[in-house]
Amino acid sequence: VITARAFAMLREMEAALDMNAIAALDPVFATGTARMFSAIEVDEPGIERLHELAKEGTIVYLPSHKSHMDYLALAWVLYRHKLPLPLVAAGDNLNFFPVGPIFRRAGAFFIRRSFSGDRLYGAVVDAYVRRLIKEGSALECFLEGGRSRTGKLLSPKVGLLSIVVDAALGVPTRTTWFCPVSIGYERFIEEKAFVAEVSGGEKEKEDVRGLVKAIDVMVGRYGRLSVQFGKAMTLADILGEVDPKASPSDLATMTPPRRRAVITRLAWRVMHEINMVTAVTPGSLVATALLAHDRRGIAQAELFDACDRLARTLRRAGARFSPSLGALGQQKSALREALDLFARAGHVQSHTPGGAVGGDVIYVVPPEARMSLDLAKNGIMHFFV
């Protein structure tokens, strides 16, 4: 009876990665993102590092989680750059028709949000992850456990990470790399839902009705999508940080407290690295300057000066920048594009005093739009802390 239950859990959980399905979805995703995003900016040096790491061992991708677009964006970037596609740990709330079968063929395996109290389910998840690591499959899981509703990173949850670490320790002959990934947006496709939830509304359940409503987002414009890769780490690297006197061979004989310390350290190091490689976009600069202004309206020239001061501070902090924020002339053009993006979404209103042609434009943020701009601003707030 227990064996039958275990196999039923496994069938409900396991991925069925189908490269033919991926090839078919590729042009669909490319067409959809071209309509939604003005650009998808990818960390090309990071991609080159991943090609080298993939030759040496198994890669576990640990991305930020701010949108349902994260799964698709990272998989598409890896596919287009000819890297092995990871199997993705997804919440079982997404396992409904027709999304579930599509995601399953794209490499998703579905696990419960919590399986405390069900020892059999925990054993099945553990056995499945161990098998994947043993076979050298790339993995992807979200340390935050769910999507951030504020644009900031959430504190890491180490339950699934503990299982992955145990599986990696069980294959000492193959190196497992833990790679932080920052996936950033100028506007979120779930923006309205996030603002409603942060304002006290109930979270809407993912189902077919929600999927149909979400089709509306395909006609929206969301600015730039940025995928950046942080420094990949091994368990030996983290053990060396926890105890500088330890050697890689000590991984096999770690005590439970030492193992917990290594896992906790790894989780927080990953979150820190995600923050450090998050790209500064024109949208995040504009949103920060608008929300930090102490008056109702701000002139365009003053807004651009504020963005320039913010950019200089961020460069001193070692932040990465969107390629569009390069030369000074190019930077102003990108800032105007971001202002236009927010204006079309209703987050910013522009006024020309007296209606004079050539006069300085005054930008005003309606009170009800401040939370929406917060999502863009919060993506870079950690650089100022």
C-alpha positions in Angstrom: 0.0 0.0 0.0 2.8 2.4 0.9 4.7 1.6 -2.3 1.5 2.3 -4.3 1.1 5.6 -2.6 4.7 6.5 -3.2 4.4 5.8 -6.9 1.2 7.8 -7.1 3.0 10.8 -5.5 5.9 10.4 -7.9 3.6 10.3 -11.0 1.9 13.5 -9.7 5.3 15.1 -9.1 7.8 14.1 -11.8 8.9 16.2 -14.8 8.6 15.0 -18.4 11.1 17.3 -20.1 10.5 17.1 -23.9 12.9 18.9 -26.1 10.4 18.7 -29.0 8.0 20.6 -26.9 10.7 23.1 -26.0 11.5 23.7 -29.7 7.8 24.2 -30.4 7.4 26.7 -27.5 10.5 28.7 -28.5 9.0 30.8 -31.3 5.8 31.3 -29.3 7.8 32.7 -26.3 10.0 34.8 -28.6 6.9 36.3 -30.3 5.2 36.9 -27.0 8.1 38.6 -25.3 8.8 40.7 -28.3 5.3 42.2 -27.9 5.6 42.6 -24.1 9.3 43.6 -23.5 11.4 46.3 -25.3 14.5 44.1 -24.6 15.7 41.0 -22.9 19.1 41.8 -21.5 21.3 38.8 -20.7 24.6 38.6 -18.8 26.8 37.2 -21.6 30.0 36.8 -19.5 27.9 34.9 -17.0 26.6 32.6 -19.8 30.2 31.8 -20.8 31.1 30.9 -17.2 28.1 28.6 -17.1 29.3 26.8 -20.3 32.5 26.0 -18.5 30.8 24.9 -15.2 28.4 22.6 -17.1 31.5 20.7 -18.3 32.8 20.2 -14.8 29.7 19.2 -12.9 26.0 19.8 -12.1 24.5 23.3 -11.9 21.7 24.2 -9.5 20.2 27.5 -10.5 18.8 29.6 -7.6 16.9 32.5 -9.1 15.0 35.4 -7.6 11.3 34.9 -7.8 9.2 38.0 -8.6 6.9 36.8 -11.4 5.6 33.6 -13.1 7.6 34.8 -16.1 10.8 33.8 -14.2 10.4 30.1 -15.1 10.0 30.8 -18.8 12.5 33.6 -19.1 15.4 31.6 -17.6 14.6 28.4 -19.5 14.4 30.4 -22.8 17.7 32.2 -22.1 19.5 28.9 -21.4 17.9 27.2 -24.4 18.9 30.0 -26.8 22.5 29.8 -25.4 22.7 26.0 -25.8 23.0 25.2 -22.1 21.3 22.1 -20.5 17.8 23.0 -19.4 17.2 22.5 -15.7 14.3 20.6 -14.1 12.4 23.2 -12.2 10.8 22.8 -8.7 7.4 24.4 -9.1 4.5 24.7 -6.6 1.7 22.2 -7.1 -0.7 25.2 -7.3 0.4 25.5 -11.0 -0.4 21.9 -11.8 -3.8 22.5 -13.4 -4.9 22.1 -17.1 -3.6 23.3 -19.5 -0.6 25.0 -17.7 0.5 21.9 -15.7 1.1 19.6 -18.8 2.9 22.4 -20.6 5.1 23.2 -17.7 5.8 19.5 -17.0 7.0 19.1 -20.6 9.1 22.2 -20.2 10.9 20.6 -17.2 8.8 21.4 -14.2 8.2 19.0 -11.4 5.5 19.9 -9.0 5.9 19.7 -5.2 3.6 20.7 -2.3 4.2 24.1 -0.6 4.6 22.2 2.6 4.9 18.5 3.4 5.6 18.6 7.1 3.8 15.8 8.8 3.8 13.5 5.7 7.0 11.6 6.0 6.3 9.5 3.0 5.9 12.5 0.7 9.2 14.0 2.1 11.0 10.6 1.4 9.6 10.6 -2.2 10.8 14.2 -2.9 14.2 13.3 -1.3 14.6 10.2 -3.5 13.6 12.0 -6.7 16.0 14.9 -6.1 18.8 12.5 -5.2 18.2 10.6 -8.5 18.3 13.8 -10.5 21.6 14.9 -8.9 23.1 11.5 -9.4 22.2 11.5 -13.1 23.8 15.0 -13.5 20.5 16.8 -14.3 20.6 20.6 -13.9 18.1 21.8 -11.3 16.3 25.1 -10.6 14.5 26.1 -7.4 13.4 29.3 -5.8 14.8 29.9 -2.3 12.2 32.5 -1.5 9.5 29.8 -1.7 7.0 32.1 -3.5 6.9 35.3 -5.5 7.8 38.5 -3.8 4.9 41.0 -3.8 7.1 44.1 -3.2 10.0 43.8 -5.6 12.4 43.1 -2.8 14.0 39.7 -2.1 12.3 37.6 0.6 14.2 35.7 3.3 15.3 32.3 2.1 13.5 29.1 2.9 16.0 26.2 3.2 13.7 23.2 3.1 14.2 22.1 -0.5 17.8 23.4 -0.5 18.5 21.0 2.4 17.3 18.1 0.2 19.4 19.3 -2.7 22.5 19.7 -0.5 22.1 16.2 0.9 21.7 14.8 -2.6 24.9 16.7 -3.7 26.8 15.3 -0.7 25.7 11.8 -1.8 27.6 12.2 -5.1 31.1 13.3 -3.9 32.7 12.4 -7.3 30.8 15.1 -9.2 30.9 18.8 -8.4 27.6 20.6 -7.8 27.6 24.3 -8.5 25.0 26.6 -6.8 24.4 29.6 -9.2 22.5 32.7 -8.0 20.4 34.3 -10.8 18.8 37.7 -10.7 15.7 38.1 -12.9 14.6 41.8 -13.0 11.7 43.7 -14.5 10.9 47.4 -15.1 7.2 46.5 -14.8 5.6 43.2 -13.5 2.9 41.4 -15.5 1.3 40.7 -12.1 1.5 44.3 -11.1 -2.2 44.9 -10.4 -2.5 41.7 -8.4 0.5 42.5 -6.3 -0.7 46.0 -5.5 -4.1 44.6 -4.5 -2.6 42.0 -2.2 -0.2 44.4 -0.6 -3.2 46.7 0.0 -5.0 44.0 1.9 -6.7 42.0 -0.8 -6.8 38.2 -0.9 -4.4 36.3 -3.1 -6.2 34.9 -6.1 -6.0 31.2 -6.7 -4.2 30.0 -9.8 -6.7 28.4 -12.1 -8.1 28.4 -15.6 -10.1 31.5 -15.0 -7.0 33.3 -13.8 -5.2 32.1 -16.9 -7.8 33.5 -19.2 -7.7 36.8 -17.4 -3.9 36.8 -17.6 -4.0 36.6 -21.4 -4.7 40.4 -21.2 -1.1 41.0 -20.2 0.1 39.9 -23.6 -1.1 43.3 -25.0 0.8 45.3 -22.3 4.3 46.8 -22.4 6.6 46.0 -19.6 10.0 47.6 -20.5 13.2 45.6 -20.1 13.7 42.1 -18.7 17.1 41.5 -17.3 18.8 38.1 -16.5 22.0 38.3 -14.6 24.2 35.5 -13.2 26.1 35.7 -9.9 29.2 33.9 -8.8 28.6 30.1 -8.6 29.6 28.4 -5.4 30.3 24.9 -4.2 29.7 23.3 -0.8 33.4 23.3 -0.3 33.5 27.1 -0.8 30.8 27.6 1.8 32.3 25.2 4.3 35.5 27.2 4.0 33.6 30.3 4.9 31.9 28.7 7.9 35.2 27.2 9.1 38.5 28.4 7.4 40.4 25.5 8.9 38.1 22.9 7.2 39.1 21.0 4.0 36.7 19.8 1.2 37.2 16.2 2.5 35.4 17.3 5.7 32.1 17.6 3.8 31.6 13.8 4.1 31.8 13.8 7.9 29.9 17.0 8.8 27.9 16.9 12.0 24.2 17.9 11.8 24.9 21.4 13.4 27.8 22.0 10.9 25.5 20.8 8.0 22.8 23.3 9.1 25.4 26.1 9.3 26.6 25.3 5.8 23.0 25.3 4.3 22.1 28.5 6.1 25.3 30.2 5.0 24.7 29.0 1.4 21.1 30.4 1.4 22.1 33.8 2.6 25.2 34.0 0.4 23.0 33.3 -2.6 20.5 36.0 -1.7 23.3 38.5 -1.2 24.8 37.6 -4.6 21.4 38.0 -6.3 21.2 41.5 -4.9 24.7 42.3 -6.0 24.2 41.3 -9.6 20.7 42.9 -10.0 20.9 45.2 -13.0 20.0 48.9 -12.6 17.5 49.7 -15.3 16.1 53.1 -16.6 12.7 52.2 -15.0 14.2 51.5 -11.6 16.2 54.8 -11.7 13.1 56.8 -12.8 10.8 55.2 -10.2 13.3 55.9 -7.4 13.8 59.5 -8.4 10.1 60.1 -8.7 9.2 58.6 -5.3 12.1 60.2 -3.5 11.1 63.7 -4.6 9.5 65.8 -1.8 7.0 67.7 -3.9 4.0 66.8 -5.9 5.6 67.4 -9.3 9.1 67.3 -10.6 10.5 69.0 -13.8 12.1 66.8 -16.4 15.5 68.5 -16.1 15.4 68.1 -12.3 14.3 64.4 -12.7 17.2 63.7 -15.1 19.7 65.3 -12.6 18.3 63.2 -9.8 18.7 60.0 -11.9 22.2 61.0 -12.7 23.1 61.5 -9.0 21.5 58.1 -8.2 23.4 56.4 -11.0 26.8 57.8 -9.8 26.0 56.5 -6.3 25.1 53.1 -7.6 28.3 52.9 -9.8 30.3 53.6 -6.7 28.5 50.7 -5.0 29.6 48.5 -7.8 26.1 47.9 -9.3 25.6 46.4 -12.7 23.8 48.6 -15.2 21.5 48.0 -18.2 23.4 48.5 -21.5 20.9 51.3 -22.3 22.4 53.4 -19.4 25.7 53.7 -21.2 26.7 57.1 -22.7 25.1 60.3 -21.4 23.0 60.9 -24.5 21.9 57.3 -24.6 21.0 57.4 -20.9 18.6 60.3 -21.3 16.9 58.5 -24.2 16.5 55.4 -22.0 15.0 57.5 -19.2 12.5 59.1 -21.6 11.5 55.6 -22.7 11.0 54.6 -19.1 8.9 57.7 -18.4 6.8 56.9 -21.5 6.4 53.3 -20.2 5.1 54.5 -16.9 2.9 57.2 -18.5 1.1 54.6 -20.7 0.5 52.5 -17.6 -1.0 55.4 -15.8 1.7 55.6 -13.2 2.9 59.0 -14.2 1.2 62.1 -15.5 2.9 64.8 -17.5 2.0 68.5 -17.7 3.4 71.4 -19.6 2.8 74.6 -17.7 0.8 77.1 -19.9 0.8 74.5 -22.7 3.8 76.2 -24.2 5.6 74.2 -26.9 9.2 73.5 -25.8 8.5 74.2 -22.2 9.8 72.0 -19.4 7.6 69.0 -18.7 6.4 68.5 -15.1 5.8 64.9 -14.0 3.3 64.0 -11.3 2.8 60.6 -9.6 -0.9 60.0 -8.8 -1.2 58.7 -5.1 -2.8 55.5 -6.3 0.2 54.7 -8.6 2.9 55.0 -5.9 2.7 51.3 -5.0 3.1 50.2 -8.6 6.3 52.4 -8.9 7.4 50.9 -5.6 7.8 47.5 -7.4 10.3 49.1 -9.8 12.1 51.1 -7.1 12.5 48.3 -4.6 14.6 46.3 -7.0 17.6 48.5 -6.3 16.9 49.8 -2.8 19.4 47.3 -1.3 22.3 49.2 -2.9 21.5 52.2 -0.6 21.1 50.2 2.7 
